[in-house]
Amino acid sequence: MFAFLRKLFAKETAPSLTGRAGEESGLSIDMEKFLIVGLGNMGPDYEGTRHNAGFRIVDALAASVNEEKGKETVWEDKRYGFVTHISVKGRQLILLKPTTYMNLSGNAVRYWMQKENITLEHLLVCVDDIALPFGQMRMKPSGSDAGHNGLKHIAQILGTQQYARLRFGIGNEFFPGQQVDYVLGRFTEEQEALIPECTKVAAAAIKTFCLVGIQMAMNQLNRKQTLPPPSL
């Protein structure tokens, strides 16, 4: 128990950077860094679609941290994606929404891992999943792409599937041959009303992942989540 608490709060009292650099960054000198990627497609045509569930999760994560600190979330248009930085108890989280479109997500992930010197153990990808009922979520330390083009390209570019992912269930209420239209469609009004609570749960699990590791985050998130059945 004491070991767990030490790990959870070890970085809170880390020494701060001194001088102008410290004042500008507000970061501790030995902050652990994590890259949290939300997958989706940019542009108004894709906004709010099921395939953009990953975007919704990182948006919620940024908002949950910044609102506690009385700050507004600012996404910067950088190379290969929109990026914002947050800190959680001594951990620096780089949040990324790739602008490469889903099928080329790996380019953005590789670039920002290299730029920020992020290890595979500190990478988490948030993605939609038709294999899970709407609103159910699962976190895993690795796995197959399960036919998801974003995960497929990330694995191709990184040369491995050994990275953590958080899957957000969007259901599979479509007829054969209609999968593309379904994932690029929007949630029902009933589902949309539940998105804020779902993304809040996801954001909390991501914080746990960064603070105490994936096993605790999995224990927290991978439980049965009961939501009203979606409307067809």
HELIX and SHEET records of a PDB file:
HELIX    1   1 PHE A    2  PHE A    9  1                                   8    
HELIX    2   2 ALA A   10  THR A   13  5                                   4    
HELIX    3   3 GLY A   19  SER A   25  1                                   7    
HELIX    4   4 ARG A   50  ASN A   52  5                                   3    
HELIX    5   5 ALA A   53  GLU A   68  1                                  16    
HELIX    6   6 MET A  102  LEU A  104  5                                   3    
HELIX    7   7 SER A  105  GLU A  116  1                                  12    
HELIX    8   8 LEU A  120  HIS A  122  5                                   3    
HELIX    9   9 ASN A  149  LEU A  158  1                                  10    
HELIX   10  10 GLN A  179  VAL A  183  1                                   5    
HELIX   11  11 GLU A  189  VAL A  212  1                                  24    
HELIX   12  12 ILE A  214  LEU A  221  1                                   8    
SHEET    1   A 7 GLU A  76  LYS A  78  0                                        
SHEET    2   A 7 GLY A  81  VAL A  88 -1                                        
SHEET    3   A 7 ARG A  91  PRO A  98 -1                                        
SHEET    4   A 7 GLU A  32  GLY A  38  1                                        
SHEET    5   A 7 LEU A 123  ASP A 129  1                                        
SHEET    6   A 7 ALA A 164  GLY A 169  1                                        
SHEET    7   A 7 MET A 137  LYS A 140 -1                                        
END                                                                             
